[in-house]
Amino acid sequence: QVQLGESGGGLVQPGGSLRLSCATSGLTFSSYAMRWYRQAPGKERELVASITSNGVSTNYADSVKGRFTISRDNAKKTVYLQMNSLKPEDTAVYYCNAHFQSIVTYNYWGQGTQVTVSS
């Protein structure tokens, strides 16, 4: 059974930092690209950051470039999202996603963690 579990969310003041973690089990973690999405109230879910299975390549939404960093530890089967210089518009539920695409495609989601940026 595949499980993804996010942690590290919470309430932070503007300009602050948070580090999200997503621990996984039940999948060959090193074969999956990992992504962080977020969904704010009344808005569609958007892709925030992604990292390839070997961790060599990363991509970011324009809105978070230079502030967020995605990383992974394949030995711990965990992906991270370091969020710095947080803004109120970063407030959302953040979801971890594991993506594998070959002849077949697999997509797995975590339950999400709330991030609130407010003074």
N, C-alpha and C positions, 0 to 999 in steps of 0.2 A: 504494500500500500504506500503510495507516494504521499508525502506530507511536506508542506512548506509552512514555516512558522516565523512571522515577522515579530520583531521586538525593537524597542528603543524609541518609540514615538512618545509624544507628550506635549506639554505646553512650554513654549520658549518665547522670550522677548525678541522683538525685531533686532537683527544684528547678531543674534546668538547662533549656536551650533547644536546639531544633534547628529548622532550616528545610528542609522538603522542597520539591523542585522536580519538576515533571513537564513535560518538553519533548515536544511533539507534532509530527508531520509527516504529510502525506498527507490531511489533512482541512481543511475550512473552519472553522478554530478558532473564529472569532468567531460562528459559528452554533450552537455547542455549549454547553450547560450543562456545567459541570465539577464533579466530585465527588471527595472523598477518602473511601475506606472503610478499615477495618482489620479484621484477623482475628487474634485471639489463639489460642494452642494450645487445642484442644478446644472452641472457641467458634465461633459463626456469624459470618459477615462482617457488620459493622455500618457504617452510614453515619455518618461523622464530621462532614463539612462539605460544603456545596454552594454554588455561585455561578452566577448566571444568565449567559447568553451575553454580555450587555453589562456585566456586573460590578456592576450596580446593587443587586442583592439577594443576601443571603447567609443561610444557615441553618446551625445547629450542633446537634449532639447535646447534650443537657443535661449530659452528663458532661465536656464540653470547653468549654462556654460560659465566656467570660471569660479563657480560657487560650490557645485556638487562634484563629488568624485565617487565613482563606482569601482569596487575592487572585489576580488574573490580569493578564497582559500580553498583549493580543491581538496586538500588533506582534511579539512574540517567540514567540507561540503556546505560551505556558508558563503553568502554574498553580502556585501556591505554597501551602504550608501552614506558617505560623509557629506553632511549638509552644513555649509558655512554661510555667513552673512544672510541669514534667513529673513524673508520678507513676509508681510501678512498674506500676500498672494500665493505663498507656498503652502498655505493652510489647505489640507486635504487628507483623505485617507490614502495611504501609500501601500501599494500591493507589490509583492514579489511574484515574478513569473519565470518559469523554467520552460525553455523552448528547444525542441529537437526537431530537425527537419532533414529527412533523407527520402527514401521511398515512401515512408509514412511520416506523419507529423504528430508530435506530442506536445501538448501545452498543459502546464499545471500552474495553479494559482494558490497563493496563500490567502489568509482570511483578512489581511489588511491591518494596518496600525495607524492610529490617528495622530496627525501632526497639526498642532495649532500654534500659529505665530501671532502673538498679541501682547500688547503692553497692558 
